[in-house]
Amino acid sequence: MATDAIPDDVQQQLEQFEQLRQQAQALAQQQSQVEMAVRETERTLEELDEVAADTPLYRASGAIMVRVDDLKKLKSDLKEEQERLELRTKTLKTQIDKLNTQLQEMQTRLTPVLQRLQGPGGPGARS
């Protein structure tokens, strides 16, 4: 189907649909990365539960490792980080669900229009 045969308003809707689809895809990728960080934080907390009190601990800070002397503070910081990440995951899920609803509504509106355009005698019809 040639884009010049599609009415401008339909073309705009198709472009908006594609933008929303890409946005939903990007948010889903972000959500996946945040969920991975949550799992990594959970594993770290589990490992810290098994560490002896006299074991030297280090935490990455940018490109360097910094010695951690306060195990309680480290656990507290990691739990806060985990809560923040879990909240971010929920927020992303809400945004993704909203976009997917919009996409389904747009698809429901656009499908019949596109079918009419492709119908007998419409753009893309074969002789």
Secondary structure by P-SEA (a helix, b strand, c coil): cccccccaaaaaaaaaaaaaaaaaaaaaaaaaaaaaaaaaaaaaaaaaaaccccbbbbbbcccbbbbbccaaaaaaaaaaaaaaaaaaaaaaaaaaaaaaaaaaaaaaaaaaaaaaaaccccccccc
